[in-house]
Amino acid sequence: MFSYKYFDTAIYAYVEKVHGDTVLIDFVDSSAFGNFLEVAGLISSKNTIEAPSMILICNYNQKKVKEGMIYELNRSAIIQLVSENGIVQYQEESYIVGFQINMKDSNELLFGKSKSFSQIDKIVRNLELYPRNEIPSINVSGALKVLVRNVGQGSWNEIVVNNKTKLIFDLGTHYLTKKADIQNMLKDKEQIFIEDKPGVVISHWDIDHYHYLLGLSDEALKSISFFCARNYLPTKTSRMIYFRILHLIGKLGVYPVEPFPKLGKSSGYAKLHKLDPNAQNLIYYNSTHHRNRNQNAICIAIRRANSSIILPADTHYEQISNCILPDLDYDNNHYLVVPHHGGKAGKFKYSFKKIKSPQSAIVSVGRNNYGHPIHEHIQNLRGLGFKILQTDSIKQDIEVVLN
């Protein structure tokens, strides 16, 4: 068992995913998690601070909740669910999901009012860290390739220079991926971390972009040369992995990045700007602040003499077209890792002038209920001249050689 430090008795939950009648939530911190366990009568030696804390809610038919929002959970609804055996332990199978709730026969509203924390609240709860708005540069001269790993409904990209993995951009998979499947994937990959000591950049705190981090050993995590992610840690799970890495590699190796402030009149989307204005080959982009967490991300472009590639995470096409493509506006073989696994990424826009040779548009996607990839976006990319490659169809990693 562990001791919880109570800020108050409220049970604050962050909505990770919403799809149909399924909702995935996590607690904003260990205090909220402790409050939940106490109300549900689940405090035990099994539920430690390291235990999976997300809740998979099935058959949800109550008021609409939004991804990326924080809500207070109603204590009376939790008590009723416990009395009706509507809450079950789940954590043996998952690194992230600790409980499952079946709302089929529940008549008590589970979600109360949405909650917006003040800046002081965020600091006290360690939700927001003091930023360090830089990322170490990577030398991409030499034989260069990008690997898009076949990780199902998630993202894992590697930048390999002279046969050495220098940078890993995102390490995620579907939230329902079982612990055993993650361990099976990692058993051949841990040596990459130990031998090559890559840097790791997480685009945004969405579980399908960082899930694998929870399955890596301390030895593997301790080997990474640096770690970069958003400085806002929205959940207990994101905070747990961030501080685990901080402990293993030290403060100097960790780069919490905050979005750039919005300046002037809103453009309707989060503009992307170079973190280093002088970067030419490997370029990190940071978004301006936006309430949509997909737009509010870090992403990457690589520019070589004869080729280029964009690793946009879940940003929108308009962001990519208006903010990244102008930096790649020269005659080259152009590749794209399709944003948001081929799913919803705003209105389709992908306008270039001098890029005369679109090559592959790579979709990192797996079995899902979201309808990814969206047929219309795939057709639009084909219309531009891209060849579509999907990890779920090819069933192996996809390699892009840049020269």
For each residue, the residues with C-beta under 8 A, 3 or more apart:
1: 43 44 45 47 48
2: 48 49
3:
4: 30 31 33 34 35 38
5: 30 31
6: 9 31 34 35
7: 29 31 124 125
8: 31
9: 6 35
10: 32 35 72 115
11: 27 32 35 36 39 72 73 75 78
12: 27 28 29 32 70 71 72 73 115
13: 25 26 27 28 32 55 70 71 72 73 111
14: 25 26 27 28 68 69 70 234 235
15: 18 23 24 25 65 66 67 68 69 70 71
16: 24 25 26 54 67 175 206 207 235
17: 22 23 24 67 175 207
18: 15 22 23 24 65 66 67
19: 22 369 370
20: 369
21: 58 59 60 61
22: 17 18 19 56 57 58 60
23: 15 17 18 57 60 65
24: 15 16 17 18 54 55 56 57 97 175 207
25: 13 14 15 16 54 55 57
26: 13 14 16 53 54 55 96 234 235 236 237
27: 11 12 13 14 30 32 33 36 53 235 236
28: 12 13 14 32 70 125 127 234 235 236
29: 7 12 32 33 125 126 127 236 239
30: 4 5 27 33 34 49 236
31: 4 5 6 7 8 34 35 125
32: 10 11 12 13 27 28 29 35 36 236
33: 4 27 29 30 36 37 49 53 236
34: 4 6 30 31 37 38 43
35: 4 6 9 10 11 31 32 38 39
36: 11 27 32 33 39 40 42 73 78
37: 33 34 40 41 42 43 47
38: 4 34 35 41 43
39: 11 35 36 75 78 79
40: 36 37 78 79 81 82 87
41: 37 38 82
42: 36 37 47 87 89 99
43: 1 34 37 38 47
44: 1 47
45: 1 48
46: 51 89 91
47: 1 37 42 43 44 51 98
48: 1 2 45 51
49: 2 30 33 240
50: 240
51: 46 47 48 91 98
52: 90 91 94 95 96 97 98 237
53: 26 27 33 96 98 235 236 237
54: 16 24 25 26 94 96 97 98 99 175 235 237
55: 13 24 25 26 97 98 99 100 101
56: 22 24 90 97 99 100 101 175 176
57: 22 23 24 25 60 100 101 103 110
58: 21 22 100 101 102 103 104
59: 21 102 103 104
60: 21 22 23 57 103 110
61: 21 103
62: 103 109 110 111
63: 109 111
64:
65: 15 18 23 69 71 111
66: 15 18 69
67: 15 16 17 18 293
68: 14 15 234 291 292 293
69: 14 15 65 66 114
70: 12 13 14 15 28 114 115 116 117 234
71: 12 13 15 65 111 112 113 114 115
72: 10 11 12 13 111 112 113 115
73: 11 12 13 36 77 78 110 111 112
74: 77 78 108 109 110 111 112
75: 11 39 78 79
76: 79 80 108
77: 73 74 80 81 106 108 109 110
78: 11 36 39 40 73 74 75 81 82 87 110
79: 39 40 75 76 82 83
80: 76 77 83 84 86 106 108
81: 40 77 78 84 86 87 101 103 106 108 110
82: 40 41 78 79 85 86 87
83: 79 80
84: 80 81 105 106
85: 82 88
86: 80 81 82 101 102 103 105 106
87: 40 42 78 81 82 99 100 101
88: 85 99 100 101 102
89: 42 46 92 98 99
90: 52 56 93 94 97 98 99 100
91: 46 51 52 94 97 98 99
92: 89 179
93: 90 97 178 179 180
94: 52 54 90 91 97 98 176 177 178 179
95: 52 179 182 211 214 215
96: 26 52 53 54 175 207 211 214 237
97: 24 52 54 55 56 90 91 93 94 100 175 176
98: 47 51 52 53 54 55 89 90 91 94
99: 42 54 55 56 87 88 89 90 91
100: 55 56 57 58 87 88 90 97
101: 55 56 57 58 81 86 87 88 110
102: 58 59 86 88 105 106
103: 57 58 59 60 61 62 81 86 106 110
104: 58 59
105: 84 86 102
106: 77 80 81 84 86 102 103 110
107:
108: 74 76 77 80 81
109: 62 63 74 77 112
110: 57 60 62 73 74 77 78 81 101 103 106
111: 13 62 63 65 71 72 73 74
112: 71 72 73 74 109
113: 71 72
114: 69 70 71
115: 10 12 70 71 72
116: 70
117: 70 121 122 125 127
118: 121 122
119: 122 123 128
120: 123 124
121: 117 118 124 125 127
122: 117 118 119 125 127 128 232
123: 119 120 126 127 128
124: 7 120 121
125: 7 28 29 31 117 121 122
126: 29 123 129 233 239
127: 28 29 117 121 122 123 232 233 234 239
128: 119 122 123 231 232 233 258
129: 126 231 232 233 256
130: 231 256
131: 231 256 257 258
132: 231 254 255 256 257
133: 257 258 275 286
134: 255 257 275 276
135: 199 201 226 228 255 257 275 284 298
136: 199 225 226 255
137: 276 279 282
138: 159 161 166 167 199 282
139: 142 161 166
140: 144 159 161 166 281 282 302 304
141: 144 161 281
142: 139 161 162
143: 161 162 163
144: 140 141 159 160 161 302 304 401 402 403
145: 160 399 400 401 402
146: 157 158 159 160 302 309 311 335 399 400 402
147: 157 158 160 397 398 399 400
148: 156 157 337 362 364 391 397 398 399 400
149: 156 157 158 364 391 397
150: 364 391 392 394 395 396 397 398
151: 154 155 156 172 173 185 212 364 366 391
152: 173 174 177 365 366 367 391 392
153: 173 174 208 341 365 366 367 368 370 372
154: 151 170 172 173 174 177 208 209 211 212 341 364 366
155: 151 169 170 171 172 203 208 209 313 337 341 364
156: 148 149 151 168 170 171 172 173 212 364
157: 146 147 148 149 168 169 170 311 337 364
158: 146 147 149 165 167 168 169 192 198
159: 138 140 144 146 165 166 167 168 169 282 302
160: 144 145 146 147 163 164 165 166
161: 138 139 140 141 142 143 144 164 166
162: 142 143
163: 143 160
164: 160 161 196
165: 158 159 160 168 192 196 198
166: 138 139 140 159 160 161 196 198 199
167: 138 158 159 198 199 200 201 282
168: 156 157 158 159 165 171 198 199 200 201
169: 155 157 158 159 201 203 300 311 313
170: 154 155 156 157 201 202 203 209 210 313
171: 155 156 168 200 202 209 210 211 212 213 216
172: 151 154 155 156 206 207 208 209 210 211 212
173: 151 152 153 154 156 177 182 185 208 211 212 366
174: 152 153 154 177 208 211 366 367 368
175: 16 17 24 54 56 96 97 207 208 211
176: 56 94 97
177: 94 152 154 173 174 181 182 211
178: 93 94 181 182
179: 92 93 94 95 182 183 215
180: 93 183 184
181: 177 178 184 185
182: 95 173 177 178 179 185 186 211 212 214 215
183: 179 180 186 187 215
184: 180 181 187
185: 151 173 181 182 188 189 212 215
186: 182 183 189 190 212 215 216 220
187: 183 184 190
188: 185 191
189: 185 186 192 193
190: 186 187 193 194 216 217 219 220
191: 188 194 195
192: 158 165 189 195 196 198
193: 189 190 196 197 198 216 220 221 223 224
194: 190 191 197 219 220 223
195: 191 192
196: 164 165 166 192 193
197: 193 194 223 224 225
198: 158 165 166 167 168 192 193 224 225
199: 135 136 138 166 167 168 224 225 226 227 228
200: 167 168 171 213 224 226 227 228
201: 135 167 168 169 170 228 229 284 298 300
202: 170 171 205 209 210 213 227 228 229 230 298
203: 155 169 170 206 209 297 298 299 313 314
204: 209 230 293 294 296 297 298 313 314
205: 202 209 210 229 230 232 233 234 235 238 293
206: 16 172 203 209 210 293 294 314
207: 16 17 24 96 172 175 210 211 237
208: 153 154 155 172 173 174 175 211 341
209: 154 155 170 171 172 202 203 204 205 206 313 314
210: 170 171 172 202 205 206 207 213 214 229 238 241
211: 95 96 154 171 172 173 174 175 177 182 207 208 214 215
212: 151 154 156 171 172 173 182 185 186 215 216
213: 171 200 202 210 216 221 241 245
214: 95 96 182 210 211 237 241
215: 95 179 182 183 185 186 211 212
216: 171 186 190 193 212 213 220 221
217: 190 220 221
218: 221 222 248
219: 190 194 222 223
220: 186 190 193 194 216 217 223 224
221: 193 213 216 217 218 224 244 245 248 249
222: 218 219 248 249
223: 193 194 197 219 220
224: 193 197 198 199 200 220 221 227 245 249 253
225: 136 197 198 199 253
226: 135 136 199 200 249 253 254 255
227: 199 200 202 224 245 246 249 253 254 255
228: 135 199 200 201 202 254 255 256 257 298
229: 201 202 205 210 242 255 256 257 298
230: 202 204 205 233 256 257 258 259 296 297 298
231: 128 129 130 131 132 256 257 258
232: 122 127 128 129 205 258
233: 126 127 128 129 205 230 238 239 242
234: 14 26 28 68 70 127 205 238
235: 14 16 26 27 28 53 54 205 238 239
236: 26 27 28 29 30 32 33 53 239 240
237: 26 52 53 54 96 207 214 240 241
238: 205 210 233 234 235 241 242
239: 29 126 127 233 235 236 242 243
240: 49 50 236 237 243 244
241: 210 213 214 237 238 244 245
242: 229 233 238 239 245 246 254 256
243: 239 240 246 247
244: 221 240 241 247 248
245: 213 221 224 227 241 242 248 249 254
246: 227 242 243 249 250 251 254
247: 243 244
248: 218 221 222 244 245
249: 221 222 224 226 227 245 246 253 254
250: 246 253 254
251: 246 254
252:
253: 224 225 226 227 249 250
254: 132 226 227 228 242 245 246 249 250 251
255: 132 134 135 136 226 227 228 229
256: 129 130 131 132 228 229 230 231 242
257: 131 132 133 134 135 228 229 230 231 275 286 298
258: 128 131 133 230 231 232
259: 230 270 286 287 288 289 290 296
260: 271 273 286 287 288 289
261: 288 289
262: 266 288 289 290
263: 288
264:
265:
266: 262
267: 271
268: 318
269: 290 295 316 318 319 322 346
270: 259 287 288 289 290 292 295 296 315 319
271: 260 267 287 288 319 322 323
272: 285 286 287 288 299 315 319 320 323 324
273: 260 285 286 287 288 323
274: 277 279 283 284 285 286 327
275: 133 134 135 257 279 284 285 286
276: 134 137 279 283 284
277: 274
278:
279: 137 274 275 276 282 283 284
280: 283 303
281: 140 141 302 303 304
282: 137 138 140 159 167 279 300 301 302 303
283: 274 276 279 280 300 301 302 303 327
284: 135 201 274 275 276 279 298 299 300
285: 272 273 274 275 298 299 300 301 323 324
286: 133 257 259 260 272 273 274 275 298
287: 259 260 270 271 272 273 290 295 296 297 298 315 319
288: 259 260 261 262 263 270 271 272 273
289: 259 260 261 262 270 296
290: 259 262 269 270 287 295 296
291: 68 296
292: 68 270 295 296
293: 67 68 204 205 206 296 297
294: 204 206 297 313 314 315 316 340 345
295: 269 270 287 290 292 315 316 319 346
296: 204 230 259 270 287 289 290 291 292 293
297: 203 204 230 287 293 294 313 314 315
298: 135 201 202 203 204 228 229 230 257 284 285 286 287 313
299: 203 272 284 285 310 311 312 313 315 324
300: 169 201 282 283 284 285 310 311
301: 282 283 285 308 309 310 311 324 327 328
302: 140 144 146 159 281 282 283 308 309 311 402
303: 280 281 282 283 308 327 328 332
304: 140 144 281 307 308 332 402 403
305: 332 403
306: 332 333 403
307: 304 332 333 334 335 359 402 403
308: 301 302 303 304 328 332 333 334 335 355 402
309: 146 301 302 334 335 336 337 400 402
310: 299 300 301 320 324 325 328 335 336 337
311: 146 157 169 299 300 301 302 337
312: 299 315 319 320 324 336 337 339
313: 155 169 170 203 204 209 294 297 298 299 339 340
314: 203 204 206 209 294 297 339 340 341 345
315: 270 272 287 294 295 297 299 312 319 320 339 340 345
316: 269 294 295 319 320 339 345 346 347
317: 320 321 339 345 346 347 348 349 350 377
318: 268 269 321 322 346 347 349
319: 269 270 271 272 287 295 312 315 316 322 323 324 346
320: 272 310 312 315 316 317 323 324 325 336 339 350
321: 317 318 324 325 349 350 351 352
322: 269 271 318 319 325 326 349
323: 271 272 273 285 319 320 326
324: 272 285 299 301 310 312 319 320 321 327 328
325: 310 320 321 322 328 329 350 351 352 355
326: 322 323 329
327: 274 283 301 303 324
328: 301 303 308 310 324 325 332 334 352 355
329: 325 326 352 353 354 355
330: 354 355
331: 354 355 356 357
332: 303 304 305 306 307 308 328 355 357
333: 306 307 308 357 359
334: 307 308 309 328 352 355 357 358 359
335: 146 307 308 309 310 359 360 361 362 400 402
336: 309 310 312 320 350 358 360 361 362 381 386
337: 148 155 157 309 310 311 312 362 364
338: 341 342 361 362 363 364 373 377 381
339: 312 313 314 315 316 317 320 345
340: 294 313 314 315 343 344 345 372
341: 153 154 155 208 314 338 363 364 365 368 370 372 373
342: 338 363 365 372 373 374 377 378 390
343: 340 370 371 372 373 374
344: 340 374
345: 294 314 315 316 317 339 340 377
346: 269 295 316 317 318 319 349
347: 316 317 318
348: 317 376 377 380
349: 317 318 321 322 346
350: 317 320 321 325 336 380 381 384
351: 321 325
352: 321 325 328 329 334 355
353: 329
354: 329 330 331
355: 308 325 328 329 330 331 332 334 352 358
356: 331
357: 331 332 333 334 385
358: 334 336 355 361 384 385 386
359: 307 333 334 335 386 387 400
360: 335 336 386 387 388 389 398 400
361: 335 336 338 358 381 386 387 388 389
362: 148 335 336 337 338 389 390 391 398 400
363: 338 341 342 372 373 378 388 389 390 391 392
364: 148 149 150 151 154 155 156 157 337 338 341 391
365: 152 153 341 342 368 372 373 390 391 392
366: 151 152 153 154 173 174 391 392
367: 152 153 174 392
368: 153 174 341 365 371 372
369: 19 20
370: 19 153 341 343
371: 343 368 374
372: 153 340 341 342 343 363 365 368
373: 338 341 342 343 363 365 377 378 390
374: 342 343 344 371 377 378
375: 378 379
376: 348 379 380
377: 317 338 342 345 348 373 374 380 381
378: 342 363 373 374 375 381 382 388
379: 375 376 382 383
380: 348 350 376 377 383 384
381: 336 338 350 361 377 378 384 386 388
382: 378 379 385 386 388
383: 379 380
384: 350 358 380 381
385: 357 358 382
386: 336 358 359 360 361 381 382
387: 359 360 361
388: 360 361 363 378 381 382
389: 360 361 362 363 393 394 398
390: 342 362 363 365 373 393 394
391: 148 149 150 151 152 362 363 364 365 366 394 395 396 397 398
392: 150 152 363 365 366 367 395
393: 389 390
394: 150 389 390 391 398
395: 150 391 392
396: 150 391
397: 147 148 149 150 391
398: 147 148 150 360 362 389 391 394
399: 145 146 147 148
400: 145 146 147 148 309 335 359 360 362
401: 144 145
402: 144 145 146 302 304 307 308 309 335
403: 144 304 305 306 307
